[in-house]
Amino acid sequence: MYIFFFVFGLFWGSFLNNIALRLENNEDFLFSRSKCPNCKKKLSWKELIPVLSFIIQKGRCLNCGFKIPLRYLVVEILTGVWVYLLSKSIIFNINFLSLVEFLFYFIFLSIIFVLALYDLKTFLIDDRFIIFGLFVFILFFLFKTYFNLPQRDFTYLLNYVFNFYGKIEPLISALLLSSLFLLLYIITKGEGLGFGDVKVVFLIGLFLRAGDALFSILVSSFLGSIYGFYLILKNKKFKQPIPFVPFFFLGIMITIVFGYKLSKFYFDFFKL
């Protein structure tokens, strides 16, 4: 069953990659058709099959021979993998409620993934996706309230340690976590991180429970620090911009897939 989600993820990755590319080029990202980045020829359906088209065409445009960036292939495969992992972490039984819950996290991660691709190239955040994320959260919040569904836990005990009682828990979580990043933004005068990162953290706080969100941000910070240290060694410069949204995405995925085992190991190790 889960292989379906991987295959679907390949096609979805192609779509998300095109959205990010069109954002980078200030093009319409919803209704414009895919085209060769070099000769601008509109691509046929045979040239749009994820992974397979890239292999058959030997990574080149059929019209002008332009070498297609490897990014297309990598993003498609990465999306296939994270959609597959998400489905295995969320869907244990095929039913209406579990599919809606999967859709909720699927859209959330798709938003963060597009923002990560966009941030990777531009060091910017597109506010339209933040607003769309808020809209999706409101819809799912109403859905959960109607069906009286609890929010899923992805870590061990952390959501009890950082528990904010009641229906307003997502809002409190989002405000507290984003306030910490806002404070860091103010202290560093925007050099430590961008204001866009504050908005993304707010979104993470809404979609994940407080303990899970905090865990994902700690993982993101750890991974981002390693990358930052690598850049310092490579470029011999201490002050250089780092696109942080990709690390937010990795932190969220690690939390969803491995958060319970990692946090349980931590609590067991320190006998907490």
Secondary structure, 3 states (H helix, E strand, C coil): CHHHHHHHHHHHHHHHHHHHHHHHCCCCCCCCCCECCCCCCECCHHHCCCCHHHHHCCCECCCCCCECCCHHHHHHHHHHHHHHHHHHHHCCCCCHHHHHHHHHHHHHHHHHHHHHHHHHHHCCCCHHHHHHHHHHHHHHHHHHHHHCCCCCCCCCCHHHHCCCCCCCHHHHHHHHHHHHHHHHHHHCCCCCCCHHHHHHHHHHHHHCCHHHHHHHHHHHHHHHHHHHHHHHHHHCCCCCCCCCHHHHHHHHHHHHHHHHHHHHHHHHHCCC
